[in-house]
Amino acid sequence: MPTALITGPTSGIGLSFARRLAAEGYDVVLVARTESKLSSLAAELGDRYGVEAETITADLAEAADRDRVAARLRDEERPVDLLVNNAGFSTGGHFERNEFSALRSQLEVNVTAVLQLTHAALPGMLARRGGDVINVSSIAGFLPGRGSTYTASKAWVTSFTEGLAAGTRGSGVRLLALCPGFTRTEFHERADIDMSGLPRSFRLDADFVVHESLRDLRRGRAVSVPGNQYKALASVSRLLPRWLVRRVAGRTARGRD
Ligand SMILES: NC(=O)c1ccc[n+]([C@@H]2O[C@H](COP(=O)([O-])OP(=O)(O)OC[C@H]3O[C@@H](n4cnc5c(N)ncnc54)[C@H](OP(=O)(O)O)[C@@H]3O)[C@@H](O)[C@H]2O)c1
């Protein structure tokens, strides 16, 4: 059985990845901070799908915890075939009023963990001439944001993943930047971002996002933008002159990322 390591599987998009991959027959390694949710999810996946489910309780904002997860990825006795760097969050709020420690934690989870865990997983995958990495970015990474620097962290994830996908072409290893738009999860509540005004047609379901990303990965794509409405938005954002993109970004409510 192949093995998938998923960060942030205790809710939202990561939870959908965990259930979908277990249903496909992957053994799973589940990484997040909330031990109780990790163990109940591991029990659920083991019971329902008969897969092995291992848990690692780790705060990816902490270097020592990231090191433990990286060591698991480098363990060639128990190879990981699919890495899903999904854990991430937004501090929300105004850049200048955020505590620096909160902005740094956001950067460590959204960027450093993605860098470090991909770096730990790739050598084994390249040596085995097979393996997949999905880095969960965001449609927000296509646009500058004036708030919390979340969008800048996601622009990095997309660019990093596209670069590696190009550099490893033909190696048997596939990398995908998943760039969802608004998806119903705990994300916005945790960030204290009010999305109640968003039209229904722009609300995505986490299972749909995961389904589209796996389809795009298996078709050999490097970037996945689920949903036609968000595909159109991504295309428009690439075509508009940057001064106009900045002006639109400047008009978005202060406090949003
Ligand atoms: N929802 C959206 O609209 C949307 C859109 C575009 C991109 N995304 C991206 O999708 C990814 C998943 O977000 P989501 O919407 O599913 O959010 P979510 O429901 O809030 O889930 C976030 C997951 O990440 C884990 N996590 C958060 N901080 C962590 C830390 N310091 N260390 C380890 N694990 C941590 C959480 O688990 P614990 O709390 O148990 O640690 C949880 O499992 C994120 O990268 C987000 O940026 C979301």
The ligand as an SDF file (V2000), in Angstrom:
LIG
                    3D

 48 52  0  0  0  0  0  0  0  0999 V2000
  -10.6580   27.6260    3.2470 N   0  0  0  0  0  0  0  0  0  0  0  0
  -10.3070   28.3880    2.2260 C   0  0  0  0  0  0  0  0  0  0  0  0
  -11.1120   29.1970    1.7190 O   0  0  0  0  0  0  0  0  0  0  0  0
   -8.9260   28.2650    1.6330 C   0  0  0  0  0  0  0  0  0  0  0  0
   -8.7020   28.8620    0.3800 C   0  0  0  0  0  0  0  0  0  0  0  0
   -7.4380   28.7610   -0.1810 C   0  0  0  0  0  0  0  0  0  0  0  0
   -6.4380   28.0850    0.4580 C   0  0  0  0  0  0  0  0  0  0  0  0
   -6.6750   27.5190    1.6830 N   0  0  0  0  0  0  0  0  0  0  0  0
   -5.5570   26.8040    2.3180 C   0  0  0  0  0  0  0  0  0  0  0  0
   -5.9760   25.4850    2.5790 O   0  0  0  0  0  0  0  0  0  0  0  0
   -5.1970   24.9280    3.6330 C   0  0  0  0  0  0  0  0  0  0  0  0
   -6.1200   24.2440    4.6200 C   0  0  0  0  0  0  0  0  0  0  0  0
   -6.9590   25.2200    5.2020 O   0  0  0  0  0  0  0  0  0  0  0  0
   -8.4790   24.9430    5.6080 P   0  0  0  0  0  0  0  0  0  0  0  0
   -9.3020   25.9290    4.8950 O   0  0  0  0  0  0  0  0  0  0  0  0
   -8.7980   23.5060    5.5120 O   0  0  0  0  0  0  0  0  0  0  0  0
   -8.3980   25.4440    7.1280 O   0  0  0  0  0  0  0  0  0  0  0  0
   -8.8080   24.7860    8.5240 P   0  0  0  0  0  0  0  0  0  0  0  0
  -10.1590   24.1530    8.4470 O   0  0  0  0  0  0  0  0  0  0  0  0
   -8.5980   25.8970    9.5060 O   0  0  0  0  0  0  0  0  0  0  0  0
   -7.7140   23.6390    8.7380 O   0  0  0  0  0  0  0  0  0  0  0  0
   -6.3730   23.9630    8.9880 C   0  0  0  0  0  0  0  0  0  0  0  0
   -5.6110   22.6980    9.3660 C   0  0  0  0  0  0  0  0  0  0  0  0
   -4.2390   23.0540    9.5690 O   0  0  0  0  0  0  0  0  0  0  0  0
   -3.8020   22.6170   10.8580 C   0  0  0  0  0  0  0  0  0  0  0  0
   -2.8660   23.5820   11.4090 N   0  0  0  0  0  0  0  0  0  0  0  0
   -3.0560   24.9170   11.5800 C   0  0  0  0  0  0  0  0  0  0  0  0
   -1.9730   25.4620   12.1770 N   0  0  0  0  0  0  0  0  0  0  0  0
   -1.0950   24.4500   12.3720 C   0  0  0  0  0  0  0  0  0  0  0  0
    0.1930   24.3780   12.9650 C   0  0  0  0  0  0  0  0  0  0  0  0
    0.7920   25.4630   13.5110 N   0  0  0  0  0  0  0  0  0  0  0  0
    0.8290   23.1820   13.0070 N   0  0  0  0  0  0  0  0  0  0  0  0
    0.2300   22.0880   12.5000 C   0  0  0  0  0  0  0  0  0  0  0  0
   -0.9910   22.0900   11.9400 N   0  0  0  0  0  0  0  0  0  0  0  0
   -1.6490   23.2580   11.8840 C   0  0  0  0  0  0  0  0  0  0  0  0
   -5.0830   22.5490   11.6860 C   0  0  0  0  0  0  0  0  0  0  0  0
   -4.9630   21.5500   12.7030 O   0  0  0  0  0  0  0  0  0  0  0  0
   -4.7010   21.8420   14.2640 P   0  0  0  0  0  0  0  0  0  0  0  0
   -5.4500   23.1060   14.6150 O   0  0  0  0  0  0  0  0  0  0  0  0
   -5.1890   20.5980   14.9280 O   0  0  0  0  0  0  0  0  0  0  0  0
   -3.2080   21.9920   14.3650 O   0  0  0  0  0  0  0  0  0  0  0  0
   -6.1020   22.0640   10.6460 C   0  0  0  0  0  0  0  0  0  0  0  0
   -6.0520   20.6640   10.5210 O   0  0  0  0  0  0  0  0  0  0  0  0
   -4.4040   26.0950    4.2120 C   0  0  0  0  0  0  0  0  0  0  0  0
   -3.0740   26.0440    3.7280 O   0  0  0  0  0  0  0  0  0  0  0  0
   -5.1230   27.3250    3.6630 C   0  0  0  0  0  0  0  0  0  0  0  0
   -4.2350   28.4290    3.5530 O   0  0  0  0  0  0  0  0  0  0  0  0
   -7.8960   27.5980    2.2740 C   0  0  0  0  0  0  0  0  0  0  0  0
  1  2  1  0
  2  3  2  0
  2  4  1  0
  4  5  1  0
  4 48  2  0
  5  6  2  0
  6  7  1  0
  7  8  2  0
  8  9  1  0
  8 48  1  0
  9 10  1  0
  9 46  1  0
 10 11  1  0
 11 12  1  0
 11 44  1  0
 12 13  1  0
 13 14  1  0
 14 15  2  0
 14 16  1  0
 14 17  1  0
 17 18  1  0
 18 19  2  0
 18 20  1  0
 18 21  1  0
 21 22  1  0
 22 23  1  0
 23 24  1  0
 23 42  1  0
 24 25  1  0
 25 26  1  0
 25 36  1  0
 26 27  1  0
 26 35  1  0
 27 28  2  0
 28 29  1  0
 29 30  1  0
 29 35  2  0
 30 31  1  0
 30 32  2  0
 32 33  1  0
 33 34  2  0
 34 35  1  0
 36 37  1  0
 36 42  1  0
 37 38  1  0
 38 39  2  0
 38 40  1  0
 38 41  1  0
 42 43  1  0
 44 45  1  0
 44 46  1  0
 46 47  1  0
M  CHG  2   8   1  16  -1
M  END
$$$$
